Amino acid sequence: MAEKLKEKPQVEFEIVNSTLRYQWKTQLLEKKLDYLLKKCVGCGLCMVCPWEAISLGPVVEVAAGRLEEAPLINIDEEKCTFCGVCVSLCFFNSLRMMIDHVKVEEEYSRIKGEHNIIREKCIPCLLCSKVCPMEAIDVEVKLAKKDELVKYEDESLKKKAKGTIKIDEEKCCYCGLCELLCDAIKIFWVEPKPPAYKPALNIVVDEEKCDYCGLCEKICPSEAVKVTCEYEPPRKIFEPKIEGEIRIDEEKCVDCGLCAAKCPVEALNVTKPFKGKVKFVRLEKCDPVGCKNCFNICPTKCIYPPKTEKKIEVVEDFCVFCGACEKACPEKVIEVVRETYNLKNRDQGKPWEKFRLKTFNLLIGKVEEKPFIHERMFKVE
């Protein structure tokens, strides 16, 4: 046993598809660290590595589009002790680690946001899936079409209905329910952009197809639709029933909170991984026309050029304060300040827990004695 404890670990490296895999082996223990290139945003949170085994890659060049598919961080396997702290810092899930058969990201404390769906409030509708910048939300909506809910005694009289329909676009939240219900309504979807994150260009009604049944008004959660029926042929209108399910991909979600802010029925609660603020310094060096690095790299797309004298602005409500923009800026214009973090899976009894917390604190400016293990105790059975 003594000889096994003195054994020098063997470290192996291989590339599996777009994953860099590092393996640390002894006769007593095996560790596997995966770095998923496609998930990394180059934020540099993992660079507080206490062993100084992680350095920044060509983030500026990748953000500028001069390089593609390059690793945004470098891991020095000669320095790495495979402690798993980097995994606990990465809420983008680009780093994963197994210690024997234990997943570090599931078993050990980590910085991570949280979200909760209040099922009894959720309609569901399409809005959260339309605005999510990480494409982490999938919504299934079951809603009968209007033609199944409005039955005429004589179908030939259907077009005889008279009335008016108005949609207040100031109130409309673009939940998408009216379009799912009725072919007379068309929403022109676009990519949501800051600061408003509006998911659609506009919404129009084809009154040649509308029979002023009023069902769209009934299901609208923001009371944006007003229908007046002046004449209706003999018909029977059944109540619409909305069913379905919302699913959040835990691997993609970074808990920016945009879905919760946009939800018309407040069916989502989100706690962000960090609270903080973004400062713009040396603004005279910023060129948002020639350089779009921060816009390109921001995972939640919360940085934008405002229509004012300011060159760039950030929607802090939906910023996760990862720092990718700061690392991508070639002129050091952006400074990300983190003030608090949200901790998951905290267990004081787990090995290296105090060590982890000291490292986490470095990210919010709490500089203590460098977190370093001076002695280790082994219990041999």
KEMI-693791 format. One record per residue (C-alpha): x, y, z; residue in one letter. Coordinates in steps of 0.1 Angstrom, whole numbers, plus 5000, padded with zeros to 4 digits. Layout:
<pts>
PT   xx   yy   zz residuo
PT    X    Y    Z       A
...
</pts>
This chain:
<pts>
PT   xx   yy   zz residuo
PT 5000 5000 5000       M
PT 5028 5024 5009       A
PT 5043 5019 4974       E
PT 5009 5027 4958       K
PT 5007 5059 4978       L
PT 5041 5070 4965       K
PT 5032 5062 4929       E
PT 5036 5091 4904       K
PT 5003 5097 4885       P
PT 5003 5090 4848       Q
PT 4987 5118 4827       V
PT 4973 5111 4792       E
PT 4958 5134 4767       F
PT 4935 5128 4737       E
PT 4911 5146 4714       I
PT 4876 5131 4711       V
PT 4856 5150 4685       N
PT 4855 5185 4698       S
PT 4865 5175 4734       T
PT 4900 5176 4749       L
PT 4903 5148 4774       R
PT 4928 5146 4801       Y
PT 4932 5114 4822       Q
PT 4951 5111 4855       W
PT 4957 5076 4867       K
PT 4973 5058 4897       T
PT 4966 5023 4909       Q
PT 4944 5038 4937       L
PT 4925 5065 4918       L
PT 4915 5076 4883       E
PT 4904 5111 4873       K
PT 4891 5123 4839       K
PT 4888 5159 4829       L
PT 4869 5169 4797       D
PT 4871 5203 4781       Y
PT 4843 5208 4756       L
PT 4854 5233 4731       L
PT 4820 5242 4717       K
PT 4806 5252 4751       K
PT 4835 5274 4762       C
PT 4829 5312 4759       V
PT 4864 5323 4769       G
PT 4852 5340 4801       C
PT 4884 5330 4821       G
PT 4866 5322 4853       L
PT 4886 5290 4855       C
PT 4919 5311 4854       M
PT 4917 5315 4892       V
PT 4931 5279 4892       C
PT 4952 5277 4924       P
PT 4978 5257 4905       W
PT 4981 5282 4877       E
PT 4975 5254 4853       A
PT 4950 5273 4831       I
PT 4958 5302 4808       S
PT 4937 5322 4783       L
PT 4937 5312 4747       G
PT 4932 5334 4716       P
PT 4898 5348 4728       V
PT 4904 5382 4711       V
PT 4911 5365 4677       E
PT 4881 5341 4680       V
PT 4857 5369 4690       A
PT 4869 5390 4660       A
PT 4863 5361 4636       G
PT 4900 5357 4627       R
PT 4902 5322 4642       L
PT 4876 5294 4644       E
PT 4873 5263 4666       E
PT 4904 5272 4686       A
PT 4905 5263 4724       P
PT 4897 5295 4743       L
PT 4917 5283 4774       I
PT 4949 5263 4777       N
PT 4953 5235 4803       I
PT 4988 5226 4814       D
PT 4986 5190 4823       E
PT 5020 5191 4839       E
PT 5008 5217 4865       K
PT 4972 5204 4868       C
PT 4964 5184 4900       T
PT 4929 5175 4887       F
PT 4913 5189 4918       C
PT 4881 5198 4899       G
PT 4879 5234 4910       V
PT 4878 5247 4874       C
PT 4847 5225 4869       V
PT 4830 5240 4899       S
PT 4836 5275 4884       L
PT 4823 5268 4849       C
PT 4785 5274 4848       F
PT 4787 5270 4810       F
PT 4794 5233 4815       N
PT 4824 5233 4792       S
PT 4845 5215 4819       L
PT 4835 5182 4833       R
PT 4853 5158 4856       M
PT 4850 5123 4870       M
PT 4869 5112 4901       I
PT 4865 5074 4898       D
PT 4828 5073 4892       H
PT 4818 5106 4909       V
PT 4808 5136 4888       K
PT 4825 5167 4903       V
PT 4799 5190 4888       E
PT 4771 5171 4906       E
PT 4787 5162 4939       E
PT 4809 5191 4949       Y
PT 4800 5228 4956       S
PT 4800 5249 4925       R
PT 4790 5284 4913       I
PT 4758 5280 4894       K
PT 4725 5299 4889       G
PT 4691 5283 4897       E
PT 4657 5284 4881       H
PT 4623 5273 4890       N
PT 4592 5268 4869       I
PT 4559 5275 4887       I
PT 4539 5249 4867       R
PT 4505 5260 4880       E
PT 4511 5295 4866       K
PT 4527 5285 4833       C
PT 4502 5288 4804       I
PT 4524 5275 4785       P
PT 4533 5298 4756       C
PT 4562 5302 4732       L
PT 4577 5334 4746       L
PT 4605 5320 4769       C
PT 4617 5297 4741       S
PT 4618 5326 4716       K
PT 4638 5350 4738       V
PT 4663 5325 4754       C
PT 4698 5335 4741       P
PT 4712 5300 4749       M
PT 4684 5281 4731       E
PT 4679 5262 4763       A
PT 4641 5262 4765       I
PT 4618 5239 4746       D
PT 4581 5244 4748       V
PT 4554 5220 4737       E
PT 4520 5237 4733       V
PT 4488 5218 4726       K
PT 4460 5241 4714       L
PT 4432 5233 4691       A
PT 4430 5254 4659       K
PT 4401 5279 4657       K
PT 4384 5258 4629       D
PT 4380 5230 4654       E
PT 4365 5253 4681       L
PT 4341 5273 4660       V
PT 4313 5253 4644       K
PT 4289 5268 4619       Y
PT 4254 5255 4611       E
PT 4262 5264 4575       D
PT 4298 5266 4566       E
PT 4290 5287 4535       S
PT 4280 5316 4558       L
PT 4313 5316 4576       K
PT 4326 5346 4557       K
PT 4295 5366 4564       K
PT 4307 5375 4600       A
PT 4313 5412 4605       K
PT 4333 5430 4631       G
PT 4366 5446 4641       T
PT 4398 5432 4656       I
PT 4427 5453 4670       K
PT 4460 5443 4685       I
PT 4478 5467 4707       D
PT 4515 5461 4700       E
PT 4525 5481 4730       E
PT 4508 5455 4752       K
PT 4515 5424 4731       C
PT 4542 5402 4746       C
PT 4545 5380 4715       Y
PT 4536 5348 4734       C
PT 4526 5332 4700       G
PT 4494 5317 4712       L
PT 4471 5337 4689       C
PT 4492 5326 4659       E
PT 4490 5289 4670       L
PT 4452 5293 4674       L
PT 4443 5311 4642       C
PT 4456 5312 4606       D
PT 4443 5348 4603       A
PT 4471 5360 4626       I
PT 4507 5361 4616       K
PT 4537 5370 4637       I
PT 4570 5380 4620       F
PT 4596 5365 4644       W
PT 4631 5379 4646       V
PT 4662 5373 4668       E
PT 4657 5392 4701       P
PT 4682 5419 4706       K
PT 4690 5442 4735       P
PT 4679 5464 4751       P
PT 4642 5454 4745       A
PT 4648 5417 4734       Y
PT 4616 5420 4713       K
PT 4612 5385 4696       P
PT 4591 5397 4667       A
PT 4591 5425 4642       L
PT 4553 5429 4643       N
PT 4520 5410 4643       I
PT 4493 5414 4616       V
PT 4457 5401 4611       V
PT 4444 5390 4577       D
PT 4408 5401 4581       E
PT 4398 5381 4550       E
PT 4403 5350 4572       K
PT 4391 5365 4605       C
PT 4355 5357 4616       D
PT 4356 5377 4648       Y
PT 4350 5347 4671       C
PT 4369 5364 4699       G
PT 4390 5333 4709       L
PT 4423 5351 4704       C
PT 4411 5378 4729       E
PT 4402 5351 4754       K
PT 4436 5334 4754       I
PT 4458 5366 4752       C
PT 4477 5368 4785       P
PT 4485 5405 4781       S
PT 4451 5417 4771       E
PT 4465 5431 4738       A
PT 4437 5418 4716       V
PT 4403 5435 4713       K
PT 4376 5418 4691       V
PT 4341 5432 4684       T
PT 4316 5410 4666       C
PT 4289 5431 4649       E
PT 4272 5401 4631       Y
PT 4278 5364 4634       E
PT 4260 5336 4614       P
PT 4245 5308 4636       P
PT 4275 5291 4652       R
PT 4288 5275 4683       K
PT 4320 5285 4699       I
PT 4339 5261 4722       F
PT 4362 5272 4749       E
PT 4399 5270 4740       P
PT 4421 5248 4762       K
PT 4458 5253 4764       I
PT 4480 5224 4775       E
PT 4517 5215 4771       G
PT 4550 5215 4788       E
PT 4581 5236 4792       I
PT 4615 5220 4794       R
PT 4648 5237 4803       I
PT 4680 5221 4791       D
PT 4703 5222 4822       E
PT 4734 5218 4800       E
PT 4726 5250 4780       K
PT 4709 5273 4806       C
PT 4731 5299 4823       V
PT 4703 5314 4843       D
PT 4705 5349 4828       C
PT 4669 5356 4839       G
PT 4656 5369 4806       L
PT 4629 5342 4804       C
PT 4616 5352 4839       A
PT 4616 5389 4830       A
PT 4596 5383 4798       K
PT 4571 5358 4812       C
PT 4536 5374 4810       P
PT 4523 5353 4839       V
PT 4555 5353 4862       E
PT 4558 5315 4860       A
PT 4596 5315 4862       L
PT 4620 5324 4890       N
PT 4657 5327 4883       V
PT 4687 5333 4905       T
PT 4718 5343 4885       K
PT 4752 5328 4892       P
PT 4767 5362 4900       F
PT 4756 5396 4909       K
PT 4778 5425 4899       G
PT 4782 5453 4875       K
PT 4800 5461 4843       V
PT 4822 5492 4839       K
PT 4833 5509 4807       F
PT 4867 5525 4810       V
PT 4890 5540 4783       R
PT 4859 5545 4762       L
PT 4879 5567 4738       E
PT 4896 5535 4727       K
PT 4863 5518 4719       C
PT 4854 5514 4682       D
PT 4820 5496 4680       P
PT 4819 5500 4642       V
PT 4853 5484 4634       G
PT 4853 5460 4664       C
PT 4824 5439 4675       K
PT 4843 5415 4698       N
PT 4821 5420 4729       C
PT 4789 5418 4709       F
PT 4800 5386 4693       N
PT 4813 5368 4724       I
PT 4786 5377 4750       C
PT 4767 5345 4757       P
PT 4735 5363 4767       T
PT 4738 5390 4740       K
PT 4733 5418 4765       C
PT 4759 5442 4751       I
PT 4748 5465 4723       Y
PT 4755 5499 4706       P
PT 4729 5523 4720       P
PT 4712 5550 4699       K
PT 4729 5577 4720       T
PT 4763 5594 4723       E
PT 4775 5563 4742       K
PT 4795 5538 4722       K
PT 4784 5506 4740       I
PT 4759 5497 4767       E
PT 4750 5466 4787       V
PT 4717 5453 4800       V
PT 4729 5443 4835       E
PT 4696 5426 4844       D
PT 4705 5398 4820       F
PT 4743 5398 4823       C
PT 4758 5368 4841       V
PT 4790 5386 4848       F
PT 4811 5359 4833       C
PT 4838 5383 4820       G
PT 4840 5370 4784       A
PT 4835 5405 4770       C
PT 4864 5418 4792       E
PT 4887 5391 4779       K
PT 4877 5396 4743       A
PT 4882 5434 4743       C
PT 4915 5442 4726       P
PT 4916 5477 4741       E
PT 4907 5467 4777       K
PT 4876 5490 4777       V
PT 4854 5466 4797       I
PT 4858 5458 4834       E
PT 4835 5432 4850       V
PT 4830 5434 4888       V
PT 4815 5405 4906       R
PT 4800 5411 4941       E
PT 4783 5379 4951       T
PT 4779 5344 4938       Y
PT 4753 5317 4941       N
PT 4765 5284 4955       L
PT 4751 5249 4948       K
PT 4758 5216 4964       N
PT 4776 5231 4994       R
PT 4787 5204 5019       D
PT 4812 5213 5045       Q
PT 4820 5177 5051       G
PT 4833 5171 5016       K
PT 4871 5170 5009       P
PT 4886 5203 4998       W
PT 4854 5223 5005       E
PT 4871 5251 5023       K
PT 4898 5252 4996       F
PT 4870 5255 4970       R
PT 4853 5284 4988       L
PT 4886 5303 4991       K
PT 4891 5300 4953       T
PT 4855 5311 4946       F
PT 4860 5342 4968       N
PT 4889 5353 4946       L
PT 4863 5359 4919       L
PT 4845 5385 4940       I
PT 4876 5402 4952       G
PT 4879 5385 4986       K
PT 4916 5379 4986       V
PT 4927 5356 5014       E
PT 4958 5335 5019       E
PT 4963 5317 4986       K
PT 4942 5286 4986       P
PT 4968 5259 4987       F
PT 4969 5224 5003       I
PT 4999 5222 5026       H
PT 4993 5187 5039       E
PT 4970 5158 5030       R
PT 4957 5131 5053       M
PT 4949 5096 5039       F
PT 4929 5070 5057       K
PT 4940 5036 5045       V
PT 4916 5007 5050       E
</pts>
